Amino acid sequence: MSEGFDQYAQEYDAWFLENRNVLESEVRLVASTLRNAGNILSVGCGSGLFEKILRDKFNINITEGVEPSASMAAIARKRGLNVIEATAEEFDYPEGMFDTILFNGCPSYITDLKRVVEKVFAALRPGGRIILVDVPKESTYGLMYNLAKALGTWDHPLLEGTYPPNPYPIELVKVARWRTTAEKIALLRQAGFTDLAFAQTLTTHPLYSDLRAEEPVEGYDRGDYVAVSAFKPAR
């Protein structure tokens, strides 16, 4: 699904920079999952915006990325990442190289997430972890996005007054497929991952989520951005 991101790479960055408290909340969530993360691979790294902020503000240094969009990858390289252009499904995950493989904001753009999770399990070192971070289908943002996707526009009476002043670009909404947290849990467990942990942010309605930055909290019962971490059992 790189075509939409190739065409709208600048709009992607602009949206986050126009919604700085949403960006800050999401970065804090991702940072909270990367304590003692070791060598990290960021799959679907996009423009490298999150990785740059993680490096500059949280001293979390991610140098390796995978990104299918050539336009996004070019921006990420300018931000200091070594990026391989490939989809999550196509990428040949090097066995035993990474302690943590991060999928931040991209699971909803991965067609065959089951296959990807299985490939990651095979490639991770024993004791390594996978982290899936995304908007859950059942969340307020997820429901709002799916309605906009079904309508094909934000400019519709059914959505009037319900979404933020700067909504996520409809072109990127149209190509996404959000999954429930329960679906992700099932895929991880089926692949063999254990010790699942959950963290969430954006716990207010989307109309108000950019008013202030939030600290992440445990669980997945009320957040519009949720991180699911799981471990490959140590031998």
C-alpha positions, -999 to +999 in steps of 0.1 A: +000+000+000+029+023-007+012+043-034-008+065-011+022+073+010+044+080-020+019+106-031+011+120+003+044+118+022+045+155+029+008+155+040+016+127+065+044+147+082+023+179+080-006+162+098+015+152+128+032+186+129-002+203+130-014+179+157+016+182+180+000+170+212-013+139+194+022+134+181+037+139+216+013+115+232+020+088+206+058+092+208+056+089+246+036+057+242+062+042+218+091+053+240+075+036+270+076+003+252+112+006+242+129+004+276+158-021+275+148-028+239+184-036+226+189-035+189+157-022+173+143-026+138+115-002+128+092-017+102+070+008+083+092+036+096+075+061+073+093+094+072+114+086+103+096+114+123+090+092+153+125+077+152+141+112+151+120+124+181+128+092+200+165+098+194+165+135+202+141+135+232+143+100+247+179+088+238+164+058+220+185+053+189+169+034+161+191+032+130+175+005+109+142+008+091+120-009+065+095+012+044+077+004+012+072+040+001+102+055-018+091+090-009+088+082+028+121+063+028+139+093+012+127+115+041+137+089+067+172+086+053+176+124+057+167+119+093+195+094+098+179+060+092+193+032+071+161+022+052+154-008+031+125-003+007+102-033+010+068-042+024+065-059+057+054-091+040+083-091+014+111-081+038+136-109+046+139-104+084+175-113+093+176-141+118+189-133+153+200-097+144+174-077+164+162-078+200+130-057+192+110-054+160+087-024+161+056-018+140+045+017+149+013+030+131+017+005+102-002-027+112-034-013+096-015-009+063-001-045+063-023-068+042-011-101+056-003-093+092-005-130+102+024-139+078+044-109+091+040-119+127+051-155+119+082-142+100+091-119+129+088-148+154+111-169+133+137-141+130+138-128+165+164-139+191+150-160+219+137-135+245+132-109+217+101-089+214+076-076+188+057-044+193+025-036+174+013+000+178-018+013+161-053+027+162-076-002+173-106-008+151-129-007+182-116+027+194-132+061+188-106+070+162-110+036+146-148+039+143-145+075+130-119+065+104-140+035+092-170+058+088-150+083+068-136+055+047-171+041+040-183+076+031-152+084+011-148+118+026-147+138+058-171+163+044-204+145+051-233+154+074-229+122+094-194+133+104-201+170+109-189+181+143-173+148+153-137+150+140-108+172+148-100+204+129-071+187+111-083+152+104-060+124+091-057+127+052-087+109+037-064+094+010-045+075+038-077+066+056-091+050+024-062+025+021-061+013+057-075-017+074-078-014+111-079-045+133-092-050+168-069-055+197-084-089+201-073-098+165-037-088+172-036-107+204-048-138+186-022-135+159+006-131+184-004-161+204-010-183+174+026-174+163+040-185+196+045-152+214+040-150+251+040-125+280+018-099+262+017-064+277-005-034+268-002+004+269-025+031+256-028+068+250-052+093+234-079+085+260-101+114+252-125+119+223-107+128+190-122+163+192-101+169+223-070+147+219-048+175+206-056+198+235-028+183+257-002+156+256-008+125+276+014+101+295+007+064+285-012+042+308-015+004+310-042-015+292-062-012+260-097-005+273-100+032+264-070+044+243-072+054+206-035+045+202-025+011+217+008-007+219+008-045+222+042-060+232+050-097+232+080-119+236+095-149+219+101-174+247+137-177+258+152-212+253 
